[in-house]
Amino acid sequence: MYSDLDPIYNEFQRSMIGIGMIANILLINLIIFRSPKDLGLYKYLMIYISCFELFYAVLEFLMVPELLTLDSSFYVMMDPKKSFLPESWLQAADLIYCGSFAVSLVIFGCQFAYRYHVLKGNRSWTASTPLNFVFWFTTPVALASFYSYFVWVFMQRNEYTDKVLREVGYCNDQKFGFLGLIFYPKLANGTQIVNWDSFIGVSVTTGTLLASEFTMIYFAYKCFQATRIFIIRSCCSPKSRRLHWQFFYALVAQTIIPILFMQIPMTLIYTSTIVFRSSIPEIGHFQSLTIPIYLAIDAFPTILIVRPYRDTVVRVICFWRKQKIAPRLTNSSNSKSLQPSMSNF
């Protein structure tokens, strides 16, 4: 459904995505070159998250997805006119996009769980062995694949979704990436029925996300307790204690951002479509804008909270400013030295 604000939405999405890509590339370099030496596997988990968010940002930039909400319908669509991807790729890209939404929430639960096992000294779970690498790195992908399978099975186009698409200006033979739900479709005589396929699909996908969020909250609390006990009992230096808390708070901040900008707007969509059956397009537009905001800002808590990363960025900025100011000072001093000679003319 075209809106006069679509060009503004698209520019905003791509601007936010550009900021997010730069921030994550910067964070990856900081993690590689400025992390404490004893981070172990956690270092690679941090890189994993940044690489995923970089991938998600590139996907969003190439696709510019449109989230349409209307009455009891919610659609995720890829318009070939807006996308940089070939038309034949749009359906697969739409599915990967939905799966990435799941990864963005699951991945932080894995990171909290890993930190908890590190603080408890469970070497069998945290040692840098091939088995642990496979477990910690593939768990988010496995859950996202499970999520994506049910999206693919229960959220395809059908006669009910096509009827809504025709009402908002799309043609039946128009090709675009599509995944969506319609909970209470209307028959030709105006009677509303229950579309159980949509309810089954959303039950499984929402259940997967709720389970991952419960795991995340549980291990975040356990991680907080374990960090406090570890610092009280350990003989580590004050600098090391501060670093432990900085990494914990950075992870908490990174986790809150996708909940605020992705999960809460998605809850609003489901509430308006399932409960009230009267969603409006603006709710879908809001969600399509909050996802790029999440991608733009999620790397900044780690950059700003963890001191070795923050100090490195500050030093680079100060060096850049000095390099920029130095030529001006040189030119100014040269002009002053030339003033007496010029006064003789």
C-alpha positions as YAML, in Angstrom:
chain: A
units: angstrom
residues:
- id: 1
  name: MET
  ca: [0.00, 0.00, 0.00]
- id: 2
  name: TYR
  ca: [1.73, 3.15, -1.23]
- id: 3
  name: SER
  ca: [1.90, 6.24, 0.97]
- id: 4
  name: ASP
  ca: [3.22, 9.72, 0.24]
- id: 5
  name: LEU
  ca: [5.57, 9.22, 3.18]
- id: 6
  name: ASP
  ca: [7.13, 6.05, 1.71]
- id: 7
  name: PRO
  ca: [10.21, 7.86, 0.29]
- id: 8
  name: ILE
  ca: [10.82, 9.43, 3.71]
- id: 9
  name: TYR
  ca: [10.40, 6.06, 5.43]
- id: 10
  name: ASN
  ca: [12.83, 4.43, 3.00]
- id: 11
  name: GLU
  ca: [15.47, 7.12, 3.43]
- id: 12
  name: PHE
  ca: [15.14, 6.97, 7.21]
- id: 13
  name: GLN
  ca: [15.47, 3.16, 7.17]
- id: 14
  name: ARG
  ca: [18.59, 3.22, 5.01]
- id: 15
  name: SER
  ca: [20.15, 6.08, 7.04]
- id: 16
  name: MET
  ca: [19.69, 4.18, 10.30]
- id: 17
  name: ILE
  ca: [21.02, 1.00, 8.70]
- id: 18
  name: GLY
  ca: [24.12, 2.87, 7.48]
- id: 19
  name: ILE
  ca: [24.83, 4.08, 11.04]
- id: 20
  name: GLY
  ca: [24.36, 0.54, 12.35]
- id: 21
  name: MET
  ca: [26.74, -0.95, 9.80]
- id: 22
  name: ILE
  ca: [29.48, 1.56, 10.68]
- id: 23
  name: ALA
  ca: [28.94, 1.02, 14.42]
- id: 24
  name: ASN
  ca: [29.13, -2.77, 14.16]
- id: 25
  name: ILE
  ca: [32.23, -2.71, 11.96]
- id: 26
  name: LEU
  ca: [33.84, -0.42, 14.55]
- id: 27
  name: LEU
  ca: [32.78, -2.72, 17.42]
- id: 28
  name: ILE
  ca: [34.13, -5.83, 15.68]
- id: 29
  name: ASN
  ca: [37.53, -4.15, 15.35]
- id: 30
  name: LEU
  ca: [37.45, -3.03, 18.99]
- id: 31
  name: ILE
  ca: [36.59, -6.55, 20.17]
- id: 32
  name: ILE
  ca: [39.40, -8.08, 18.11]
- id: 33
  name: PHE
  ca: [42.15, -5.58, 18.95]
- id: 34
  name: ARG
  ca: [41.18, -3.98, 22.28]
- id: 35
  name: SER
  ca: [39.59, -6.77, 24.34]
- id: 36
  name: PRO
  ca: [41.20, -8.18, 27.51]
- id: 37
  name: LYS
  ca: [43.26, -11.27, 26.71]
- id: 38
  name: ASP
  ca: [41.32, -13.60, 29.04]
- id: 39
  name: LEU
  ca: [37.87, -13.22, 27.41]
- id: 40
  name: GLY
  ca: [38.13, -16.65, 25.79]
- id: 41
  name: LEU
  ca: [35.10, -17.88, 23.85]
- id: 42
  name: TYR
  ca: [33.04, -14.89, 25.03]
- id: 43
  name: LYS
  ca: [35.08, -12.69, 22.70]
- id: 44
  name: TYR
  ca: [33.90, -14.75, 19.73]
- id: 45
  name: LEU
  ca: [30.30, -14.65, 20.93]
- id: 46
  name: MET
  ca: [30.50, -10.85, 20.97]
- id: 47
  name: ILE
  ca: [31.90, -10.86, 17.44]
- id: 48
  name: TYR
  ca: [29.14, -13.29, 16.47]
- id: 49
  name: ILE
  ca: [26.45, -10.86, 17.64]
- id: 50
  name: SER
  ca: [28.04, -7.93, 15.80]
- id: 51
  name: CYS
  ca: [28.44, -9.99, 12.62]
- id: 52
  name: PHE
  ca: [24.79, -11.07, 12.83]
- id: 53
  name: GLU
  ca: [23.60, -7.49, 13.28]
- id: 54
  name: LEU
  ca: [25.80, -6.45, 10.36]
- id: 55
  name: PHE
  ca: [24.20, -9.19, 8.23]
- id: 56
  name: TYR
  ca: [20.70, -8.15, 9.38]
- id: 57
  name: ALA
  ca: [21.50, -4.52, 8.51]
- id: 58
  name: VAL
  ca: [22.72, -5.46, 5.02]
- id: 59
  name: LEU
  ca: [19.58, -7.54, 4.49]
- id: 60
  name: GLU
  ca: [17.36, -4.67, 5.62]
- id: 61
  name: PHE
  ca: [19.25, -2.23, 3.39]
- id: 62
  name: LEU
  ca: [18.88, -4.44, 0.31]
- id: 63
  name: MET
  ca: [15.23, -5.32, 0.89]
- id: 64
  name: VAL
  ca: [13.56, -2.30, 2.59]
- id: 65
  name: PRO
  ca: [10.68, -4.48, 3.86]
- id: 66
  name: GLU
  ca: [7.16, -3.14, 4.18]
- id: 67
  name: LEU
  ca: [5.13, -4.19, 7.21]
- id: 68
  name: LEU
  ca: [1.41, -3.87, 6.52]
- id: 69
  name: THR
  ca: [-1.15, -4.06, 9.33]
- id: 70
  name: LEU
  ca: [-4.85, -3.75, 8.60]
- id: 71
  name: ASP
  ca: [-7.78, -4.96, 10.72]
- id: 72
  name: SER
  ca: [-6.82, -8.57, 11.65]
- id: 73
  name: SER
  ca: [-4.03, -8.84, 9.04]
- id: 74
  name: PHE
  ca: [-0.27, -8.50, 9.41]
- id: 75
  name: TYR
  ca: [1.97, -8.88, 6.33]
- id: 76
  name: VAL
  ca: [5.74, -8.65, 5.76]
- id: 77
  name: MET
  ca: [6.29, -7.77, 2.10]
- id: 78
  name: MET
  ca: [9.24, -7.06, -0.20]
- id: 79
  name: ASP
  ca: [8.43, -4.78, -3.12]
- id: 80
  name: PRO
  ca: [10.74, -5.38, -6.12]
- id: 81
  name: LYS
  ca: [10.51, -1.64, -6.94]
- id: 82
  name: LYS
  ca: [12.12, -0.74, -3.61]
- id: 83
  name: SER
  ca: [14.45, -3.72, -3.22]
- id: 84
  name: PHE
  ca: [17.96, -4.10, -4.64]
- id: 85
  name: LEU
  ca: [17.53, -7.87, -4.82]
- id: 86
  name: PRO
  ca: [16.40, -9.83, -7.90]
- id: 87
  name: GLU
  ca: [12.68, -10.52, -7.98]
- id: 88
  name: SER
  ca: [13.25, -14.29, -7.79]
- id: 89
  name: TRP
  ca: [15.08, -13.88, -4.47]
- id: 90
  name: LEU
  ca: [12.45, -11.86, -2.64]
- id: 91
  name: GLN
  ca: [10.43, -14.72, -1.15]
- id: 92
  name: ALA
  ca: [13.52, -16.46, 0.24]
- id: 93
  name: ALA
  ca: [14.86, -13.11, 1.49]
- id: 94
  name: ASP
  ca: [11.55, -12.45, 3.23]
- id: 95
  name: LEU
  ca: [11.85, -15.76, 5.08]
- id: 96
  name: ILE
  ca: [15.47, -15.06, 6.07]
- id: 97
  name: TYR
  ca: [14.39, -11.63, 7.29]
- id: 98
  name: CYS
  ca: [11.71, -13.15, 9.55]
- id: 99
  name: GLY
  ca: [14.20, -15.72, 10.84]
- id: 100
  name: SER
  ca: [16.67, -12.93, 11.63]
- id: 101
  name: PHE
  ca: [14.00, -11.32, 13.80]
- id: 102
  name: ALA
  ca: [14.02, -14.49, 15.92]
- id: 103
  name: VAL
  ca: [17.84, -14.66, 16.07]
- id: 104
  name: SER
  ca: [18.00, -11.06, 17.34]
- id: 105
  name: LEU
  ca: [16.22, -12.15, 20.54]
- id: 106
  name: VAL
  ca: [17.57, -15.69, 20.95]
- id: 107
  name: ILE
  ca: [21.22, -14.71, 20.60]
- id: 108
  name: PHE
  ca: [21.33, -12.64, 23.80]
- id: 109
  name: GLY
  ca: [19.91, -15.49, 25.87]
- id: 110
  name: CYS
  ca: [22.85, -17.62, 24.71]
- id: 111
  name: GLN
  ca: [25.31, -14.90, 25.67]
- id: 112
  name: PHE
  ca: [23.84, -14.51, 29.18]
- id: 113
  name: ALA
  ca: [23.91, -18.29, 29.63]
- id: 114
  name: TYR
  ca: [27.56, -18.43, 28.57]
- id: 115
  name: ARG
  ca: [28.58, -15.62, 30.95]
- id: 116
  name: TYR
  ca: [26.79, -17.39, 33.80]
- id: 117
  name: HIS
  ca: [28.68, -20.64, 33.19]
- id: 118
  name: VAL
  ca: [31.97, -18.72, 33.01]
- id: 119
  name: LEU
  ca: [31.33, -17.04, 36.35]
- id: 120
  name: LYS
  ca: [30.33, -20.37, 37.92]
- id: 121
  name: GLY
  ca: [33.52, -21.98, 36.60]
- id: 122
  name: ASN
  ca: [31.74, -24.62, 34.50]
- id: 123
  name: ARG
  ca: [34.64, -25.39, 32.18]
- id: 124
  name: SER
  ca: [32.77, -28.17, 30.40]
- id: 125
  name: TRP
  ca: [30.43, -25.51, 28.97]
- id: 126
  name: THR
  ca: [32.90, -22.68, 28.42]
- id: 127
  name: ALA
  ca: [36.19, -24.25, 27.32]
- id: 128
  name: SER
  ca: [37.28, -23.27, 23.81]
- id: 129
  name: THR
  ca: [36.61, -26.70, 22.34]
- id: 130
  name: PRO
  ca: [35.07, -27.44, 18.91]
- id: 131
  name: LEU
  ca: [31.97, -28.91, 20.57]
- id: 132
  name: ASN
  ca: [31.35, -25.76, 22.60]
- id: 133
  name: PHE
  ca: [31.89, -23.58, 19.56]
- id: 134
  name: VAL
  ca: [29.31, -25.60, 17.65]
- id: 135
  name: PHE
  ca: [26.81, -25.54, 20.53]
- id: 136
  name: TRP
  ca: [26.95, -21.82, 21.35]
- id: 137
  name: PHE
  ca: [27.13, -20.65, 17.76]
- id: 138
  name: THR
  ca: [24.50, -22.92, 16.23]
- id: 139
  name: THR
  ca: [21.82, -22.73, 18.95]
- id: 140
  name: PRO
  ca: [20.44, -19.33, 17.77]
- id: 141
  name: VAL
  ca: [20.47, -20.52, 14.15]
- id: 142
  name: ALA
  ca: [18.73, -23.79, 15.05]
- id: 143
  name: LEU
  ca: [15.95, -22.02, 16.94]
- id: 144
  name: ALA
  ca: [15.59, -19.46, 14.15]
- id: 145
  name: SER
  ca: [15.32, -22.29, 11.62]
- id: 146
  name: PHE
  ca: [12.56, -23.89, 13.69]
- id: 147
  name: TYR
  ca: [10.81, -20.49, 13.84]
- id: 148
  name: SER
  ca: [11.26, -19.93, 10.09]
- id: 149
  name: TYR
  ca: [9.86, -23.36, 9.20]
- id: 150
  name: PHE
  ca: [6.51, -22.56, 10.84]
- id: 151
  name: VAL
  ca: [6.52, -19.10, 9.27]
- id: 152
  name: TRP
  ca: [6.99, -20.74, 5.87]
- id: 153
  name: VAL
  ca: [4.27, -23.35, 6.41]
- id: 154
  name: PHE
  ca: [1.53, -21.20, 7.98]
- id: 155
  name: MET
  ca: [2.14, -17.68, 6.66]
- id: 156
  name: GLN
  ca: [1.95, -18.05, 2.87]
- id: 157
  name: ARG
  ca: [-0.42, -16.20, 0.55]
- id: 158
  name: ASN
  ca: [-3.96, -17.58, 0.29]
- id: 159
  name: GLU
  ca: [-7.39, -16.48, -0.88]
- id: 160
  name: TYR
  ca: [-7.97, -14.52, 2.34]
- id: 161
  name: THR
  ca: [-4.72, -12.58, 2.20]
- id: 162
  name: ASP
  ca: [-5.14, -11.89, -1.52]
- id: 163
  name: LYS
  ca: [-8.56, -10.35, -0.85]
- id: 164
  name: VAL
  ca: [-7.00, -7.88, 1.61]
- id: 165
  name: LEU
  ca: [-4.15, -7.14, -0.81]
- id: 166
  name: ARG
  ca: [-6.65, -6.30, -3.55]
- id: 167
  name: GLU
  ca: [-8.43, -3.93, -1.17]
- id: 168
  name: VAL
  ca: [-5.22, -1.97, -0.58]
- id: 169
  name: GLY
  ca: [-4.25, -1.78, -4.24]
- id: 170
  name: TYR
  ca: [-2.21, -4.90, -5.05]
- id: 171
  name: CYS
  ca: [-2.96, -7.17, -8.03]
- id: 172
  name: ASN
  ca: [-3.21, -10.95, -7.75]
- id: 173
  name: ASP
  ca: [-0.56, -11.47, -10.42]
- id: 174
  name: GLN
  ca: [1.84, -8.94, -8.87]
- id: 175
  name: LYS
  ca: [5.08, -10.57, -7.76]
- id: 176
  name: PHE
  ca: [6.66, -9.63, -4.45]
- id: 177
  name: GLY
  ca: [8.01, -11.28, -1.34]
- id: 178
  name: PHE
  ca: [5.17, -12.11, 1.03]
- id: 179
  name: LEU
  ca: [4.70, -13.70, 4.44]
- id: 180
  name: GLY
  ca: [1.73, -12.85, 6.57]
- id: 181
  name: LEU
  ca: [-1.18, -13.62, 8.84]
- id: 182
  name: ILE
  ca: [-4.90, -12.93, 8.74]
- id: 183
  name: PHE
  ca: [-6.69, -14.06, 11.89]
- id: 184
  name: TYR
  ca: [-10.32, -13.25, 11.14]
- id: 185
  name: PRO
  ca: [-10.94, -13.17, 7.36]
- id: 186
  name: LYS
  ca: [-14.29, -12.09, 5.97]
- id: 187
  name: LEU
  ca: [-16.31, -14.21, 3.59]
- id: 188
  name: ALA
  ca: [-18.15, -12.82, 0.58]
- id: 189
  name: ASN
  ca: [-21.29, -12.29, 2.69]
- id: 190
  name: GLY
  ca: [-19.33, -10.31, 5.30]
- id: 191
  name: THR
  ca: [-19.20, -13.08, 7.92]
- id: 192
  name: GLN
  ca: [-15.94, -13.29, 9.90]
- id: 193
  name: ILE
  ca: [-14.36, -16.71, 10.40]
- id: 194
  name: VAL
  ca: [-11.32, -17.89, 12.34]
- id: 195
  name: ASN
  ca: [-8.24, -18.71, 10.27]
- id: 196
  name: TRP
  ca: [-6.68, -21.50, 12.34]
- id: 197
  name: ASP
  ca: [-3.55, -21.67, 10.16]
- id: 198
  name: SER
  ca: [-2.62, -18.16, 11.25]
- id: 199
  name: PHE
  ca: [-3.30, -18.97, 14.90]
- id: 200
  name: ILE
  ca: [-1.20, -22.16, 14.76]
- id: 201
  name: GLY
  ca: [1.66, -20.30, 13.08]
- id: 202
  name: VAL
  ca: [1.66, -17.40, 15.51]
- id: 203
  name: SER
  ca: [1.32, -19.74, 18.51]
- id: 204
  name: VAL
  ca: [4.46, -21.68, 17.60]
- id: 205
  name: THR
  ca: [6.53, -18.64, 16.60]
- id: 206
  name: THR
  ca: [5.44, -16.58, 19.60]
- id: 207
  name: GLY
  ca: [6.02, -19.55, 21.90]
- id: 208
  name: THR
  ca: [9.56, -19.88, 20.56]
- id: 209
  name: LEU
  ca: [10.29, -16.21, 21.21]
- id: 210
  name: LEU
  ca: [8.72, -16.28, 24.68]
- id: 211
  name: ALA
  ca: [10.79, -19.34, 25.62]
- id: 212
  name: SER
  ca: [13.96, -17.58, 24.46]
- id: 213
  name: GLU
  ca: [13.02, -14.42, 26.37]
- id: 214
  name: PHE
  ca: [12.32, -16.42, 29.54]
- id: 215
  name: THR
  ca: [15.74, -18.08, 29.16]
- id: 216
  name: MET
  ca: [17.33, -14.68, 28.63]
- id: 217
  name: ILE
  ca: [15.70, -13.13, 31.72]
- id: 218
  name: TYR
  ca: [16.49, -16.18, 33.85]
- id: 219
  name: PHE
  ca: [20.18, -16.25, 32.94]
- id: 220
  name: ALA
  ca: [20.45, -12.45, 33.14]
- id: 221
  name: TYR
  ca: [19.32, -12.61, 36.77]
- id: 222
  name: LYS
  ca: [21.57, -15.60, 37.51]
- id: 223
  name: CYS
  ca: [24.43, -13.81, 35.78]
- id: 224
  name: PHE
  ca: [23.91, -10.72, 37.95]
- id: 225
  name: GLN
  ca: [24.01, -12.84, 41.10]
- id: 226
  name: ALA
  ca: [27.04, -14.79, 39.93]
- id: 227
  name: THR
  ca: [28.91, -11.61, 38.99]
- id: 228
  name: ARG
  ca: [28.31, -10.11, 42.42]
- id: 229
  name: ILE
  ca: [29.42, -13.28, 44.23]
- id: 230
  name: PHE
  ca: [32.44, -13.71, 41.96]
- id: 231
  name: ILE
  ca: [33.66, -10.16, 42.60]
- id: 232
  name: ILE
  ca: [33.18, -10.48, 46.38]
- id: 233
  name: ARG
  ca: [35.04, -13.79, 46.63]
- id: 234
  name: SER
  ca: [37.72, -13.33, 43.98]
- id: 235
  name: CYS
  ca: [41.10, -11.69, 44.47]
- id: 236
  name: CYS
  ca: [41.01, -9.88, 41.13]
- id: 237
  name: SER
  ca: [42.14, -6.26, 40.81]
- id: 238
  name: PRO
  ca: [39.71, -3.31, 40.95]
- id: 239
  name: LYS
  ca: [40.26, -2.85, 37.20]
- id: 240
  name: SER
  ca: [39.22, -6.44, 36.53]
- id: 241
  name: ARG
  ca: [36.14, -6.04, 38.74]
- id: 242
  name: ARG
  ca: [35.09, -2.93, 36.86]
- id: 243
  name: LEU
  ca: [35.51, -4.75, 33.55]
- id: 244
  name: HIS
  ca: [33.29, -7.61, 34.72]
- id: 245
  name: TRP
  ca: [30.50, -5.19, 35.59]
- id: 246
  name: GLN
  ca: [31.01, -3.18, 32.39]
- id: 247
  name: PHE
  ca: [30.61, -6.26, 30.20]
- id: 248
  name: PHE
  ca: [27.51, -7.27, 32.17]
- id: 249
  name: TYR
  ca: [25.85, -3.84, 31.92]
- id: 250
  name: ALA
  ca: [26.75, -3.57, 28.24]
- id: 251
  name: LEU
  ca: [25.06, -6.92, 27.60]
- id: 252
  name: VAL
  ca: [21.97, -5.85, 29.56]
- id: 253
  name: ALA
  ca: [21.73, -2.63, 27.54]
- id: 254
  name: GLN
  ca: [22.22, -4.50, 24.26]
- id: 255
  name: THR
  ca: [19.42, -6.86, 25.26]
- id: 256
  name: ILE
  ca: [16.95, -4.15, 26.30]
- id: 257
  name: ILE
  ca: [17.25, -2.41, 22.92]
- id: 258
  name: PRO
  ca: [15.74, -5.22, 20.76]
- id: 259
  name: ILE
  ca: [13.03, -5.79, 23.37]
- id: 260
  name: LEU
  ca: [12.07, -2.10, 23.25]
- id: 261
  name: PHE
  ca: [12.34, -1.62, 19.50]
- id: 262
  name: MET
  ca: [11.28, -5.06, 18.22]
- id: 263
  name: GLN
  ca: [9.37, -7.18, 20.71]
- id: 264
  name: ILE
  ca: [7.16, -4.46, 22.21]
- id: 265
  name: PRO
  ca: [6.06, -3.09, 18.79]
- id: 266
  name: MET
  ca: [5.42, -6.67, 17.65]
- id: 267
  name: THR
  ca: [3.27, -7.22, 20.75]
- id: 268
  name: LEU
  ca: [1.32, -4.09, 19.79]
- id: 269
  name: ILE
  ca: [0.76, -5.55, 16.30]
- id: 270
  name: TYR
  ca: [-0.54, -8.85, 17.65]
- id: 271
  name: THR
  ca: [-2.76, -7.08, 20.17]
- id: 272
  name: SER
  ca: [-4.32, -4.85, 17.53]
- id: 273
  name: THR
  ca: [-4.84, -7.69, 15.02]
- id: 274
  name: ILE
  ca: [-5.83, -10.60, 17.29]
- id: 275
  name: VAL
  ca: [-7.55, -8.95, 20.24]
- id: 276
  name: PHE
  ca: [-9.06, -5.76, 18.78]
- id: 277
  name: ARG
  ca: [-9.22, -6.90, 15.13]
- id: 278
  name: SER
  ca: [-8.83, -3.27, 14.09]
- id: 279
  name: SER
  ca: [-5.16, -2.62, 13.34]
- id: 280
  name: ILE
  ca: [-4.19, 0.39, 11.22]
- id: 281
  name: PRO
  ca: [-1.31, 0.76, 8.70]
- id: 282
  name: GLU
  ca: [0.53, 3.21, 10.95]
- id: 283
  name: ILE
  ca: [1.28, 0.42, 13.45]
- id: 284
  name: GLY
  ca: [3.05, -1.57, 10.74]
- id: 285
  name: HIS
  ca: [4.95, 1.54, 9.61]
- id: 286
  name: PHE
  ca: [6.04, 2.10, 13.20]
- id: 287
  name: GLN
  ca: [7.48, -1.43, 13.44]
- id: 288
  name: SER
  ca: [9.26, -1.04, 10.07]
- id: 289
  name: LEU
  ca: [11.00, 2.06, 11.49]
- id: 290
  name: THR
  ca: [11.88, 0.67, 14.92]
- id: 291
  name: ILE
  ca: [13.83, -2.29, 13.50]
- id: 292
  name: PRO
  ca: [16.39, -0.03, 11.74]
- id: 293
  name: ILE
  ca: [16.67, 2.04, 14.94]
- id: 294
  name: TYR
  ca: [17.56, -1.16, 16.84]
- id: 295
  name: LEU
  ca: [20.18, -2.01, 14.22]
- id: 296
  name: ALA
  ca: [21.58, 1.54, 14.38]
- id: 297
  name: ILE
  ca: [22.07, 1.82, 18.14]
- id: 298
  name: ASP
  ca: [22.55, -1.71, 19.50]
- id: 299
  name: ALA
  ca: [26.35, -1.65, 19.18]
- id: 300
  name: PHE
  ca: [26.77, 1.66, 21.04]
- id: 301
  name: PRO
  ca: [26.20, 0.41, 24.63]
- id: 302
  name: THR
  ca: [29.21, -1.93, 24.37]
- id: 303
  name: ILE
  ca: [31.34, 0.76, 22.70]
- id: 304
  name: LEU
  ca: [30.47, 3.35, 25.37]
- id: 305
  name: ILE
  ca: [30.26, 1.21, 28.53]
- id: 306
  name: VAL
  ca: [33.32, -1.06, 28.19]
- id: 307
  name: ARG
  ca: [36.25, 1.19, 29.09]
- id: 308
  name: PRO
  ca: [38.98, -0.23, 26.78]
- id: 309
  name: TYR
  ca: [36.64, 0.27, 23.82]
- id: 310
  name: ARG
  ca: [35.49, 3.71, 24.94]
- id: 311
  name: ASP
  ca: [39.03, 4.94, 25.60]
- id: 312
  name: THR
  ca: [40.16, 3.75, 22.18]
- id: 313
  name: VAL
  ca: [37.34, 5.64, 20.44]
- id: 314
  name: VAL
  ca: [38.05, 8.78, 22.50]
- id: 315
  name: ARG
  ca: [41.78, 8.61, 21.64]
- id: 316
  name: VAL
  ca: [41.01, 8.21, 17.93]
- id: 317
  name: ILE
  ca: [38.59, 11.17, 18.00]
- id: 318
  name: CYS
  ca: [41.10, 13.35, 19.87]
- id: 319
  name: PHE
  ca: [43.88, 12.38, 17.45]
- id: 320
  name: TRP
  ca: [41.62, 13.16, 14.48]
- id: 321
  name: ARG
  ca: [40.72, 16.56, 15.94]
- id: 322
  name: LYS
  ca: [44.38, 17.39, 16.57]
- id: 323
  name: GLN
  ca: [45.27, 16.42, 13.02]
- id: 324
  name: LYS
  ca: [42.44, 18.61, 11.76]
- id: 325
  name: ILE
  ca: [43.34, 21.58, 13.96]
- id: 326
  name: ALA
  ca: [47.13, 21.39, 13.41]
- id: 327
  name: PRO
  ca: [47.11, 22.67, 9.79]
- id: 328
  name: ARG
  ca: [44.94, 25.62, 10.86]
- id: 329
  name: LEU
  ca: [47.38, 26.53, 13.63]
- id: 330
  name: THR
  ca: [50.29, 26.21, 11.21]
- id: 331
  name: ASN
  ca: [48.60, 28.46, 8.68]
- id: 332
  name: SER
  ca: [47.72, 30.94, 11.41]
- id: 333
  name: SER
  ca: [51.32, 31.13, 12.68]
- id: 334
  name: ASN
  ca: [52.62, 31.52, 9.13]
- id: 335
  name: SER
  ca: [50.26, 34.39, 8.44]
- id: 336
  name: LYS
  ca: [51.37, 36.12, 11.65]
- id: 337
  name: SER
  ca: [55.05, 35.78, 10.73]
- id: 338
  name: LEU
  ca: [54.32, 37.33, 7.34]
- id: 339
  name: GLN
  ca: [52.50, 40.35, 8.78]
- id: 340
  name: PRO
  ca: [55.66, 42.55, 9.49]
- id: 341
  name: SER
  ca: [57.03, 42.00, 6.01]
- id: 342
  name: MET
  ca: [53.67, 42.75, 4.45]
- id: 343
  name: SER
  ca: [53.41, 45.99, 6.41]
- id: 344
  name: ASN
  ca: [56.51, 47.27, 4.61]
- id: 345
  name: PHE
  ca: [54.63, 47.38, 1.33]
...
